[in-house]
């Protein structure tokens, strides 16, 4: 029996129909759609190593491997691309030279990889728990007012990083930012969903014409070669002390995976897909763990690729096998990584001004979609305190342990919300359960971009 059954004539999707995960179009069409998924994931996936200093080729390799692993562990019934998670950027940069600069040494990368590795192990463990108990406890732990705050504060905490890069070349940054906005506003469907990627392309071309791109590394890079691997710093006390910085990331990854599964189940009209939630968390956890062992960034399900599926109505996992294989092949071209690393700081400042802001907007949209009641003081303070902590960059040092703004903001949101509601229940004034957790993604938050 074949893995996929052919949908219709293999060339078209009938009006009102969808190509379900266990189906596929003909292979030429499937390969073409897989190529679209590569384009959709590429803009966000390569930005994470570019911003953090991780090897680009290695990150692409483990995103491709992680995608194939995800498809296998979910029984080839849950379409998803596992790209680089933006939630890891802030804790990784905290291990760098400071000022929002990328990691500069192999030692710093190894320290960061310990956090990626541990986050992956914990996420896989949570996946096993969900597989055994269901997702009800997650919804109670992170209702929309809390999950929205956690997602938004990660983007807002990164705002100074965008400014650090932007001010190095304000003209180039402004052109890149304007291109991202114009592509998002003027184009609909697939092109609109990859506006960040297209903005980067425009910024890169302009930078090249202005002579701002340093081509030396590109010329010297080989067309074919092995990615650069690093091992996590298991014996580094400083790396272990910084682990709390990575814990809030796990909450974001949980929300993204749960939302992704529910989004696919809704769009395909197949509620049985929801039973794969635990497996999705296990798979993403293992993919992140493997990436941490070899030098890649942590992974997550991608909203950009959900957008491609919504536009094409093709949810076939076959297209994701194509995308994963292509990503692995690209990883063995150092020339690709060199081209990406040649991007000037001003360009990065422009694109991250939009990107980090969009992460914040995703959190806000969670509140809007779930009609969070901000007339309630507990909801007001849950968000207000978490946001100021994130934007101001609060830190706390306890001995050798260092807690950054994302950790403190996350803890504040959880404690204020649950303690406030506990007091309200004790006084018999009622408490808002916040509703169910909702789909979120690394770049988008519209109903068609729910990864």
VEXDREN-2710 file (C-alpha; in Angstrom, 1 decimal):
% VEXDREN-2710
k/r/px/py/pz
1/UNK/0.0/0.0/0.0
2/UNK/1.5/3.4/-1.0
3/UNK/2.2/6.0/1.7
4/UNK/0.1/8.6/-0.1
5/UNK/-3.0/8.0/-2.3
6/UNK/-3.4/10.3/-5.3
7/UNK/-5.9/13.1/-5.0
8/UNK/-8.3/13.3/-8.0
9/UNK/-6.5/13.5/-11.3
10/UNK/-3.2/14.4/-9.6
11/UNK/-3.1/17.9/-11.1
12/UNK/-6.0/20.0/-9.6
13/UNK/-7.9/20.5/-6.4
14/UNK/-11.7/20.5/-6.8
15/UNK/-13.6/23.5/-5.6
16/UNK/-14.3/23.2/-1.9
17/UNK/-11.9/20.2/-1.5
18/UNK/-8.5/19.9/0.1
19/UNK/-5.6/17.5/-0.5
20/UNK/-5.4/15.8/2.9
21/UNK/-2.2/14.8/4.6
22/UNK/-2.3/11.2/3.4
23/UNK/-3.0/12.3/-0.1
24/UNK/-0.8/13.9/-2.8
25/UNK/-1.0/15.4/-6.2
26/UNK/1.2/14.1/-9.0
27/UNK/4.9/14.3/-8.2
28/UNK/5.6/17.3/-10.5
29/UNK/3.0/19.3/-8.7
30/UNK/4.1/17.9/-5.3
31/UNK/7.7/18.9/-5.9
32/UNK/6.6/22.4/-7.0
33/UNK/4.6/22.9/-3.8
34/UNK/7.5/21.5/-1.8
35/UNK/9.7/24.2/-3.4
36/UNK/7.2/26.9/-2.3
37/UNK/7.5/25.5/1.3
38/UNK/11.3/26.0/1.0
39/UNK/10.9/29.6/0.0
40/UNK/8.3/30.2/2.7
41/UNK/10.5/28.8/5.5
42/UNK/13.8/30.1/4.2
43/UNK/13.3/33.8/5.2
44/UNK/12.7/33.1/8.9
45/UNK/14.9/30.0/9.2
46/UNK/18.1/31.7/8.0
47/UNK/17.5/34.9/10.0
48/UNK/17.9/33.1/13.3
49/UNK/21.5/32.0/12.7
50/UNK/22.2/35.3/11.1
51/UNK/21.1/37.1/14.2
52/UNK/22.6/34.7/16.7
53/UNK/25.9/33.8/15.0
54/UNK/25.0/30.1/14.6
55/UNK/26.2/28.4/11.4
56/UNK/23.6/28.9/8.7
57/UNK/24.3/25.7/6.9
58/UNK/24.1/23.7/10.1
59/UNK/20.8/25.3/11.0
60/UNK/19.4/24.5/7.6
61/UNK/20.6/20.9/7.9
62/UNK/18.9/20.3/11.3
63/UNK/15.7/22.1/10.2
64/UNK/15.5/19.6/7.3
65/UNK/16.3/16.6/9.5
66/UNK/13.9/17.8/12.1
67/UNK/11.1/18.1/9.6
68/UNK/11.6/14.6/8.3
69/UNK/11.8/13.3/11.9
70/UNK/8.5/15.2/12.7
71/UNK/6.8/13.5/9.8
72/UNK/7.9/10.1/10.8
73/UNK/7.0/10.5/14.5
74/UNK/3.5/11.8/13.7
75/UNK/2.8/8.9/11.5
76/UNK/3.1/10.9/8.3
77/UNK/-0.3/12.5/9.1
78/UNK/0.6/15.9/10.4
79/UNK/2.1/18.3/7.8
80/UNK/4.6/20.8/9.2
81/UNK/8.0/22.3/8.5
82/UNK/10.2/22.7/11.5
83/UNK/12.2/25.9/11.1
84/UNK/14.3/28.0/13.4
85/UNK/12.3/29.3/16.4
86/UNK/12.6/33.0/17.1
87/UNK/11.9/32.3/20.8
88/UNK/15.5/31.2/21.2
89/UNK/17.0/34.4/19.9
90/UNK/16.9/36.4/23.2
91/UNK/18.4/33.7/25.5
92/UNK/21.1/32.9/22.9
93/UNK/22.1/36.6/22.6
94/UNK/22.4/36.8/26.4
95/UNK/25.4/34.4/26.1
96/UNK/27.1/36.7/23.6
97/UNK/29.3/39.8/23.9
98/UNK/26.3/42.0/24.8
99/UNK/24.5/44.9/23.1
100/UNK/22.4/42.5/21.0
101/UNK/25.5/41.3/19.1
102/UNK/25.7/37.8/17.7
103/UNK/27.8/35.1/19.3
104/UNK/31.4/35.5/18.2
105/UNK/33.2/32.3/19.4
106/UNK/32.8/28.6/19.3
107/UNK/32.7/28.6/23.1
108/UNK/29.7/30.9/23.1
109/UNK/27.9/28.8/20.6
110/UNK/28.5/25.7/22.6
111/UNK/27.2/27.4/25.7
112/UNK/24.0/28.4/23.9
113/UNK/23.6/24.8/22.5
114/UNK/23.4/23.5/26.0
115/UNK/20.2/25.6/26.4
116/UNK/18.8/24.4/23.1
117/UNK/19.5/20.8/24.0
118/UNK/17.9/21.0/27.5
119/UNK/14.9/22.9/26.1
120/UNK/14.4/20.1/23.5
121/UNK/14.7/17.4/26.1
122/UNK/12.1/19.1/28.4
123/UNK/9.7/19.7/25.4
124/UNK/9.9/16.0/24.4
125/UNK/9.2/15.1/28.0
126/UNK/6.1/17.4/28.1
127/UNK/5.0/15.7/24.8
128/UNK/5.1/12.3/26.5
129/UNK/3.0/13.7/29.4
130/UNK/0.5/15.2/26.9
131/UNK/0.3/11.9/25.1
132/UNK/-0.7/10.3/28.3
133/UNK/-2.9/13.0/29.8
134/UNK/-4.2/15.3/27.1
135/UNK/-3.8/19.1/26.7
136/UNK/-6.3/20.3/29.3
137/UNK/-3.6/21.2/31.8
138/UNK/-1.7/23.3/29.3
139/UNK/-4.8/25.4/28.6
140/UNK/-5.2/26.0/32.3
141/UNK/-1.5/26.9/32.8
142/UNK/-1.4/29.3/29.8
143/UNK/-4.8/30.8/29.0
144/UNK/-4.8/33.5/26.2
145/UNK/-4.0/36.4/28.5
146/UNK/-0.9/34.6/29.7
147/UNK/0.2/33.0/26.4
148/UNK/-0.3/36.3/24.6
149/UNK/1.8/38.1/27.1
150/UNK/4.6/35.6/26.9
151/UNK/4.7/35.6/23.1
152/UNK/4.5/39.4/22.9
153/UNK/7.2/40.1/25.6
154/UNK/9.8/38.0/23.6
155/UNK/9.4/40.3/20.6
156/UNK/9.4/43.5/22.7
157/UNK/12.5/42.4/24.6
158/UNK/14.4/42.1/21.3
159/UNK/13.5/45.6/20.2
160/UNK/16.8/47.1/21.4
161/UNK/18.6/44.5/19.2
162/UNK/16.8/45.8/16.1
163/UNK/17.8/49.4/17.0
164/UNK/21.4/48.5/17.5
165/UNK/21.6/47.2/13.9
166/UNK/19.3/49.8/12.4
167/UNK/21.4/52.8/13.5
168/UNK/24.5/51.4/11.8
169/UNK/23.0/52.1/8.4
170/UNK/19.6/53.9/8.8
171/UNK/19.2/54.4/5.0
172/UNK/19.5/50.7/4.2
173/UNK/17.5/49.8/7.2
174/UNK/14.7/52.1/6.2
175/UNK/14.6/50.8/2.6
176/UNK/14.5/47.2/3.8
177/UNK/11.7/48.0/6.4
178/UNK/9.7/49.8/3.7
179/UNK/10.1/46.9/1.3
180/UNK/8.8/44.4/4.0
181/UNK/5.8/46.6/4.6
182/UNK/5.0/47.3/1.0
183/UNK/5.1/43.6/0.1
184/UNK/2.8/42.8/3.0
185/UNK/0.3/45.5/2.1
186/UNK/0.2/45.2/-1.7
187/UNK/0.4/41.4/-2.1
188/UNK/-2.1/38.8/-1.0
189/UNK/-1.8/35.1/-0.6
190/UNK/1.6/33.5/-0.8
191/UNK/3.7/36.6/-1.7
192/UNK/2.1/38.5/1.1
193/UNK/3.0/35.8/3.6
194/UNK/6.7/35.8/2.6
195/UNK/6.9/39.6/2.8
196/UNK/9.8/39.4/5.3
197/UNK/11.8/37.2/2.9
198/UNK/11.1/39.5/-0.1
199/UNK/12.0/42.5/1.9
200/UNK/15.4/40.9/2.7
201/UNK/15.9/40.2/-1.0
202/UNK/15.2/43.9/-1.8
203/UNK/17.5/45.1/0.9
204/UNK/20.3/42.8/-0.2
205/UNK/20.1/44.0/-3.8
206/UNK/20.1/47.6/-2.7
207/UNK/23.0/47.0/-0.3
208/UNK/25.0/45.3/-3.2
209/UNK/24.3/48.3/-5.5
210/UNK/25.4/50.7/-2.7
211/UNK/28.6/48.7/-2.2
212/UNK/27.7/47.7/1.4
213/UNK/28.1/43.9/0.9
214/UNK/31.4/42.4/1.7
215/UNK/31.9/39.7/-0.9
216/UNK/35.2/38.3/0.2
217/UNK/33.7/35.4/2.2
218/UNK/31.3/34.5/-0.6
219/UNK/34.1/34.3/-3.2
220/UNK/36.2/32.1/-0.9
221/UNK/33.4/29.7/0.1
222/UNK/33.1/26.4/-1.7
223/UNK/30.0/25.4/-3.5
224/UNK/29.9/22.0/-1.8
225/UNK/31.1/21.2/1.7
226/UNK/30.2/19.9/5.1
227/UNK/28.3/22.1/7.6
228/UNK/30.2/23.4/10.7
229/UNK/29.3/21.4/13.7
230/UNK/29.5/22.3/17.4
231/UNK/28.9/20.3/20.6
232/UNK/27.0/21.7/23.6
233/UNK/29.1/22.7/26.6
234/UNK/28.0/20.1/29.1
235/UNK/30.9/20.8/31.3
236/UNK/30.6/24.6/31.4
237/UNK/29.3/25.9/34.7
238/UNK/28.4/29.3/33.2
239/UNK/26.3/27.6/30.5
240/UNK/24.3/25.7/33.2
241/UNK/23.8/28.8/35.2
242/UNK/22.2/30.5/32.2
243/UNK/19.7/27.7/31.5
244/UNK/16.8/29.5/33.2
245/UNK/16.9/31.9/30.3
246/UNK/15.7/29.1/28.0
247/UNK/12.8/27.9/30.1
248/UNK/10.2/30.4/28.8
249/UNK/11.0/29.3/25.3
250/UNK/9.4/25.9/26.1
251/UNK/6.1/27.6/26.9
252/UNK/6.1/29.3/23.5
253/UNK/7.0/26.0/21.7
254/UNK/4.1/24.3/23.5
255/UNK/1.7/27.0/22.4
256/UNK/3.0/26.9/18.8
257/UNK/2.7/23.1/18.5
258/UNK/-0.7/22.9/20.1
259/UNK/-1.9/25.7/17.9
260/UNK/-0.4/24.2/14.8
261/UNK/-2.2/20.8/15.3
262/UNK/-5.5/22.5/16.0
263/UNK/-5.1/24.7/12.9
264/UNK/-4.4/21.8/10.6
265/UNK/-7.3/19.8/12.1
266/UNK/-9.6/22.7/11.4
267/UNK/-8.5/23.5/7.9
268/UNK/-8.6/19.9/6.8
269/UNK/-11.9/19.2/8.5
270/UNK/-10.3/16.2/10.2
271/UNK/-10.6/16.5/14.0
272/UNK/-8.8/13.2/14.5
273/UNK/-5.5/15.1/13.8
274/UNK/-5.8/16.6/17.3
275/UNK/-4.8/13.2/18.7
276/UNK/-1.3/13.8/17.4
277/UNK/-0.7/16.8/19.7
278/UNK/1.5/14.8/22.1
279/UNK/3.5/13.3/19.2
280/UNK/4.0/16.8/17.7
281/UNK/5.5/18.0/21.0
282/UNK/7.7/14.9/21.2
283/UNK/8.9/15.3/17.6
284/UNK/9.7/19.0/18.0
285/UNK/11.4/18.3/21.3
286/UNK/13.6/15.6/19.7
287/UNK/14.3/17.7/16.7
288/UNK/15.4/20.6/19.0
289/UNK/17.5/18.2/21.1
290/UNK/19.3/16.8/18.0
291/UNK/19.9/20.3/16.7
292/UNK/21.4/21.3/20.1
293/UNK/23.7/18.3/19.9
294/UNK/25.2/19.3/16.5
295/UNK/25.1/23.1/16.3
296/UNK/21.7/24.0/15.0
297/UNK/19.0/26.3/16.4
298/UNK/15.9/25.1/18.2
299/UNK/13.0/24.3/16.0
300/UNK/9.3/25.0/15.9
301/UNK/6.3/24.5/13.6
302/UNK/6.1/27.2/11.0
303/UNK/3.2/29.5/10.4
304/UNK/4.6/30.6/7.0
305/UNK/4.2/27.1/5.7
306/UNK/0.7/26.8/7.1
307/UNK/0.0/29.9/5.0
308/UNK/1.2/28.1/1.9
309/UNK/-1.1/25.2/2.7
310/UNK/-4.0/27.5/3.2
311/UNK/-3.4/29.2/-0.1
312/UNK/-2.9/26.0/-2.1
313/UNK/-5.4/23.8/-0.1
314/UNK/-2.7/21.1/-0.3
315/UNK/-2.0/19.6/3.1
316/UNK/0.0/16.6/1.8
317/UNK/2.9/15.5/3.9
318/UNK/4.6/14.5/0.7
319/UNK/5.3/18.2/-0.1
320/UNK/7.0/18.5/3.3
321/UNK/9.3/15.6/2.6
322/UNK/10.4/17.4/-0.5
323/UNK/11.0/20.6/1.5
324/UNK/13.0/18.8/4.2
325/UNK/15.2/17.0/1.6
326/UNK/15.8/20.3/-0.3
327/UNK/16.8/22.0/3.0
328/UNK/19.3/19.2/3.8
329/UNK/20.8/19.5/0.3
330/UNK/21.2/23.3/0.6
331/UNK/23.0/22.8/3.9
332/UNK/25.9/21.2/2.1
333/UNK/26.6/24.4/0.2
334/UNK/28.9/26.7/2.2
335/UNK/28.3/29.3/-0.5
336/UNK/24.7/29.6/0.6
337/UNK/25.8/30.3/4.2
338/UNK/28.4/32.8/3.0
339/UNK/25.9/34.8/1.0
340/UNK/23.6/35.0/4.0
341/UNK/26.3/36.1/6.4
342/UNK/27.4/38.8/4.0
343/UNK/24.3/40.8/4.8
344/UNK/25.1/44.2/6.3
345/UNK/23.9/45.2/9.8
346/UNK/21.6/48.0/8.6
347/UNK/19.6/45.5/6.5
348/UNK/19.2/43.3/9.6
349/UNK/18.1/46.3/11.6
350/UNK/15.3/47.1/9.0
351/UNK/14.0/43.5/8.8
352/UNK/14.1/42.9/12.6
353/UNK/12.3/46.1/13.3
354/UNK/9.3/44.6/11.5
355/UNK/10.0/41.0/12.6
356/UNK/10.2/41.6/16.4
357/UNK/7.2/43.9/16.3
358/UNK/5.2/41.2/14.5
359/UNK/6.1/38.8/17.3
360/UNK/4.5/41.3/19.7
361/UNK/1.5/41.7/17.5
362/UNK/0.9/37.9/17.5
363/UNK/0.5/38.1/21.3
364/UNK/-1.9/40.9/21.0
365/UNK/-3.9/39.1/18.4
366/UNK/-4.3/36.2/20.8
367/UNK/-6.1/38.5/23.2
368/UNK/-8.3/39.9/20.4
369/UNK/-9.3/36.5/19.0
370/UNK/-10.2/35.2/22.5
371/UNK/-11.9/38.4/23.6
372/UNK/-9.7/38.7/26.7
373/UNK/-11.4/41.1/29.2
374/UNK/-9.0/43.8/30.0
375/UNK/-11.4/45.5/32.4
376/UNK/-10.4/42.9/34.9
377/UNK/-7.5/44.2/37.0
378/UNK/-5.8/40.7/37.1
379/UNK/-5.6/40.7/33.3
380/UNK/-4.3/44.3/33.2
381/UNK/-1.5/43.6/35.7
382/UNK/-0.6/40.3/34.2
383/UNK/0.3/42.0/30.9
384/UNK/1.5/45.4/32.3
385/UNK/4.1/44.0/34.6
386/UNK/5.4/41.4/32.1
387/UNK/5.7/44.0/29.4
388/UNK/7.6/46.6/31.4
389/UNK/10.0/43.9/32.6
390/UNK/10.6/42.8/29.0
391/UNK/11.0/46.2/27.5
392/UNK/13.2/47.6/30.3
393/UNK/15.3/44.5/30.3
394/UNK/15.0/43.6/34.0
395/UNK/17.6/41.2/35.3
396/UNK/18.1/39.3/38.6
397/UNK/21.2/37.6/39.8
398/UNK/21.1/35.0/42.6
399/UNK/24.6/33.7/43.2
400/UNK/25.8/32.2/40.0
401/UNK/22.3/32.1/38.5
402/UNK/21.3/35.0/36.1
403/UNK/17.6/35.6/35.2
404/UNK/16.9/37.8/32.2
405/UNK/13.9/39.8/31.3
406/UNK/12.1/37.0/29.4
407/UNK/12.3/34.7/32.4
408/UNK/11.2/37.3/34.8
409/UNK/8.4/38.5/32.6
410/UNK/7.1/35.0/32.0
411/UNK/7.2/34.2/35.7
412/UNK/5.5/37.5/36.5
413/UNK/2.7/36.8/34.0
414/UNK/2.1/33.3/35.4
415/UNK/2.2/34.2/39.0
416/UNK/0.1/37.4/38.8
417/UNK/-2.6/35.7/36.7
418/UNK/-2.9/32.5/38.7
419/UNK/-2.5/34.1/42.1
420/UNK/-4.9/36.9/41.2
421/UNK/-7.5/34.4/40.1
422/UNK/-7.0/32.3/43.1
423/UNK/-7.7/35.3/45.3
424/UNK/-10.8/36.1/43.2
425/UNK/-12.1/32.6/43.6
426/UNK/-11.5/32.7/47.4
427/UNK/-13.5/35.9/47.5
428/UNK/-16.2/34.3/45.4
429/UNK/-16.0/37.0/42.7
430/UNK/-15.3/34.5/39.9
431/UNK/-12.3/34.1/37.7
432/UNK/-11.8/34.2/34.0
433/UNK/-10.4/30.9/32.7
434/UNK/-9.0/32.7/29.8
435/UNK/-10.3/30.3/27.2
436/UNK/-8.3/27.7/25.2
437/UNK/-4.8/28.2/24.0
438/UNK/-4.8/29.4/20.4
439/UNK/-2.6/28.9/17.3
440/UNK/0.4/31.1/17.0
441/UNK/3.4/31.2/14.6
442/UNK/6.9/32.7/14.4
443/UNK/5.9/35.4/12.0
444/UNK/2.2/35.6/11.3
445/UNK/-1.1/35.5/13.3
446/UNK/-3.9/35.8/10.8
447/UNK/-6.4/32.9/10.5
448/UNK/-4.6/31.5/7.5
449/UNK/-1.2/31.6/9.2
450/UNK/-1.7/29.6/12.4
451/UNK/1.4/27.5/12.8
END
